[in-house]
Amino acid sequence: MSILKDQFRGRSKTFINSASLVLVLLTGLVDFYTGYGIYFSAFYLLPVALAAWYAGMISGVVVSVLCVSVWLLGDYAAGVHYTSIAIPIWNGFVALMVDLVVVKTLVSLRKLYGELETRVQQRTTALAGEMEERKRLEKELMEISERGQRHISHDLHDTLGQHLTATAFASQVLTQQLESKKLVEASSARHLVNLVEDAIRLTRTLARGLQPVQMEPQGLMNGFQELARLTSELFKVSCEFECREPVLLEDTETSTQLYRIAQEAITNAVKHGKAKVINVSLEKNITETILTITDDGVGLDVGIRDMQGMGLRIMAYRADMIGASFEIERMPDSGTRVTCKLPADKNQPVKKHELKN
C-alpha cells in the first residue's frame, strides 16, 4: 500500500482512471488465459480499490461495472456454459455488490484519512509556529538579560566606580593631612584608603563580569585574554588563550555569546572535569570563525551528554542563537574538547526584537 501511495499520490484523476483501466484489461487477459475454472474475480478488486481511493466514488463505480463486465465476458470467451441466463446475471450482480461495498468503504476511509491528515498537518504547523515563537521569546529574554547586565555594568563603572574613586581621593587627602600632623589616626585613615581601593577593584571586576566583551571588533580577544587570566588566578589552574592572528567580530551580541560559551566550558572543565590545564583557542579562516576549548580533565561521560545539567544545553542554545554549530567530545586519552564554529556570513549585527506593549 505504501508503494501505491508513493506512486499515485498527487496524480490527476485522468491518470488514475487510465491506470485502473490498464489494470482491468491486464487482469481480464490473465483471467481469460487461466480459464474459467479458476476463480479470478477477487483480483479485480485491485483496480477497483485504486480508482475508489485515488479518484473517488464515481470512478470506483465505473471501474467496478467494467471489472464485472470484463470478468463475465472473459469467462464466456473461455467457453463457460450456463444452464440459465439468470446465473451469469446473478453472479455479476453479486460481484458488483461486493465491489460497490469495497468502493463505499474505501471512499469513506479516504475521507476520514484526509480529515485526519489535514488535522495532523494543521497541528504540526501550529506546533512548529509555537516552537518558533518560543524560540524567539527565549532569544529575546536572553538578549534582554544581556542588555540588563550591560546596563548594570555601566552603572557600576560610571556611577559607583566614580563615586568610590572620589571617596578614595578624599580619603587619601585626609590621610596626608593626618600624617602631616603626625596623628595616630593616620594609620586608620590609610587602612580606609586601602578598603576603598579594594572596593574599586571589586567594582571593576563585577562590571567586567557583567559586560565581558567591549563594544569593539577586538573586544572578544581582549575578553578571552582577561578570562584566561582570571581563571588562572581564581581556580589555580593553567588557563591560556591562543589566537595566532587577530579575529575581529563586528557584532557585540555574537562576541558575547561566544564568550559565554567559553566561560561555561571553562567552568565545566574545572568543576566537573577537575582539569588543571585549559586552552582557549580562537581562529578564523575564509569560511568560519572557530572557538575551541580543550582541557586535560577526566573527560565527559557519554551519559552526561544527555543530561540537562552542566550548562550543555545552554551552550548549545547560545550557539544556535548566533547560527553557529556546537560540538562537545571526549578526547582519546583524557579531557574534553568543546568546539563552536561560526560561519562567516553570520558575523553580522543581530537584529533586535522589539517588545510590543
N, C-alpha and C positions, 0 to 999 in steps of 0.2 A: 504493500500500500504506500509505503514511503517513497518507493521508486516512481510509482504513478504520480504521487503528489509532486515530486520534483519535476517530472516530465511535462505535466499538464497544467500546473499552476500558472495562472496568468494568460493562458491560451484563449483565443477567441472561440465563440460558440461554433462558428463555421469549421474551425479546425477540429474541435471536439466531435462534432457531428460526422465529419469526414472520417475521422479515426474510428468512430463507432461503426460506421458503415463498412469500412475495410475489415474490421474485426468480425462483423456479422458474415460477410462474404467468405472470409477465411475459415470461420467456424463451420459455415454451411458446406464448404468444399471438403473439409475433413470429415464432417458428418456423412456426406454422400459416399466418400470412398471407404469409410469404415463399415458402411452398410446399415440398414435399418434395424438389424438385430441388436446392435449395441446402443444402449440408452445414452444419448449425447446431448439432450436438451439442457442439462444443467450448465454446460459450458457457454450457452448463450447468455447466461447471466452477466458475463464479463462485459460485453459491450453495453448491456442494459445498465449496469452499475456505473460504467464510465460516463454514459450520456446523462443519467439522472444526477450524478454527483457534481459534475462539472458544467453541465449545460442546462439543467433544470427539469421541471416536470414534463413539459411538452415534448422535449427531446427524448426523455425517458419513455414516454408512452409510445411515441412514433417508432423508436428502436425496438420496443417490446413487440409491437404489432409486426414489424419487419422480421424479427427473430422467429416468431411463431410461424409466419408465412414461409420463411426460408426452410425452417425445420420440417414442416409438413410437405412442402414441395420436394425437398431433398429425399425424404423417405419415399414419396410417391415415385420419384425418378429412379430410386434404387430398387423399385419393384415390389413395394409393400402392397398387400391386398387386404381390403377391409370387407367384412361381411355386410356392413351397413355404412351409409354415408354419415350417419349420426356419430360413428366412432371417431373419425378424424375431427369432426366439428367439436365433439366433447373434449377430446384431447387438447385441441388447440385452445378451447375456452379455459380449461383448467390451467394450461401452461401460461396463457395470457394473464389470468388472475394472479398466479404466482409472481409473474414478472411485475404486474402493477403494484402488488403488495411490496415487493422489493423497491420499486421506484418511489412509492409513497414514503416508505421507511427511510430510504436514503435521502430524499429531499428534506424530510423533517430533521434528520440528523445533521444534514448540511447546514440547514438554517440555524439549528442550535449551535453547531460548531462555529458558524460565522459570528453569532452573537457572543459566544464565549471568547473567540479570538479578538473581536472588537473590544470587549471589556478588558481582556489582558493587555492589549495594545494601549488602551486608554490608561489603565493602571500603571503600566510600565512608563508611559510618557509622564504621568503625574509623579511617579516616584523619581524619575530622572530629574524632573523640574524641582522636586523637593530637595534632592541631593545637591543640585546646583545652587539652589537658594541657601541651603545650609552651609555649603562650602563658601559661598560668597559672604554670608554673615560671619562665619568663623574667621575668614580672612580680614573682614572689616573690623572685627573685635580685636584681632591681633594687631592690626595697624593702629587702631585707637589706643591700645595698650602701649605700643611703641611710641606714639606721639605723646601720650601722657608721661611716659618715662623721660622723653626728651625735654618736655616742659618742666618737669621736676628737676631734671639735671641743670637746666638753665637757671632755675630759681636758686638752686644750691650754689651754683658757681657765681652767678651775678649778684644775688641778694645776700644770702647768708655768708658766702665766701668774702664778699667785700666788707660786710659788717664785721666779721671776725678779723679781717686784715686791719681794719681801722681800730678794733679793740686791741689787737696785738701791738700796733704802733703806739697807742695811748699808754698801754702797759709798759712798753719799752721806755717811753719818756718818763713815766712815773718811776721806773726802776733807776734810771740815770739820776733823777733828782734825789732819790733816797740815798743812792750810793755817793753822790756828791756831798751829802750832809753826814755821811758815814753812820747812817741809822741801821739798826738791826733789822728793821722791816724790809730792807733792800733784798735780802735773800728770799723772803716770801713773795715779793714782787717779781723777782727773777723766776721763781717757780710758776707764778701765774702766767708769765710770758710764755714759758715752755708749754704749759697746758693749752694756751690759746693757739700756739703754733701747731700742736698736735691736733687740735680740733680743725684747723685749716687743712692739714694734710688729710685727715679723715673725710672732710667735706669734699675735697677734690677727688679722693678715691671713690666715694659714693657717686659723685657726679659722673666720673668716667665709667662706673659700672652701669649707670642708667643710660648713658649715651656713649657706648664704647667706640663707635665709629664716627669720626668727624665728617662734616658735610664737604668733603673734598675728594678728588679722584684717588689720592694716595691714602685716604683715611683708613681703608681696610688693612693695608700693610702696617700702618702705624698701630692700629688696634691690635693686630696679631702680635706685634713685637712687644707691646705692653702686656698682653695676655700671657705670653710666654714668660716674661719677667715676673709677673705677679704669681703665676702658678709655681714657678721655681721657689719663690720666697715663702709662699703660704704653705705649700704641701711638702716642701723639702725634697723635691724631685728635680730631675734634669729635664727641662722643657725648652725646646729650641724652635725658633721659627726660621724656615728656609724659603727664600724667594730669590731665585737666581737673576731674574730680570723683573723690572717694575711691572706690576699688574695694577692697572688703573681702571676703576669701575666708576662710571658716571652716576649710577643710581644709588643713593644712600640706603634706600629700603633693601635693595638686593645685597649690598655690603653688610647691612645689619643682620639679615637672615643668615648669611654665610658665617658671620662672627658668632651668632648664637648657636649654630650647628657645631662649630669648632669648640665653643665653650662647653656645650653639653657633652660632646665626645670626650673632652679632657676630664670633665667631672666623672664620667663613667669609668674612664681608664684608671683614675686614682681611687675612686670609691669602690668600684666593683672588680676592676681588673688588678688592683694592687700593683699598678705599674710604677716603675722607677725612672724610666726614660720615655719621654713623649716627644714626638716630632710633628710639627705642623708645617705642611708644605703647600705653597701656593704657586701655581704656574699657569701660563696662558699660551695657547697656540692659535692657529688661524680659525679653528672651528669652535673652541670652547675654553673656558676657564676651569681649572681643576683644583679642588681643595682636597687634601689628603691628610688625615690624622692617623698616625701609627703609634703603637705603644708596645712595650715588652712585658705586658701583664700576663695573667693566667689565660687570657683568651675568652671569647664569648661562646658559651654553650649553645648548641643548636636549639635546645628547648627554650632558652631565654629569649631568642629572637621572636618567638610567637607571643611573648608576654607583653602586656601593655605598659609595664613599668620601665624604668631606666631611661625614660625620655626618648626611646627609639621612635615611637610614633610621632612625637613632636618634631624630631629632627627630619623625619621623612615628610611630614606635613609642611615644614618650613621650606624644604627643598621644592616640594610641589608648588608652593605659593609663587616661587620665582621661576618656575618652569625648568628646574634642574632635576637631574637624576640623583638618586641616593642609593648607596650600597654599603652594607657592613658585612665584613667577612673575618673569619678566624685565620690567623697566619699559620703557615705549615708547622713551624716549631712552637711558637708561643706568641701571645699578643693578638691585637685586633687592629684591623685597618678599616677606617671609615672614609669613603670616597664620595664626593659630591661634584658633579660635572654640570657646569652652566653653559649652555650653547651661546655662541657669540651673538646671535640675534636676540637673546634675552637680556643683554646688557643695555637695557633702555629704561628710562624712568617708568616706574609702575604707576598705572592710573589709579587715582584715588577714588574711593566710593563715597559719595556724599550722602549723609544721613538725611532721610526725609522726616519732616516734622509730622 
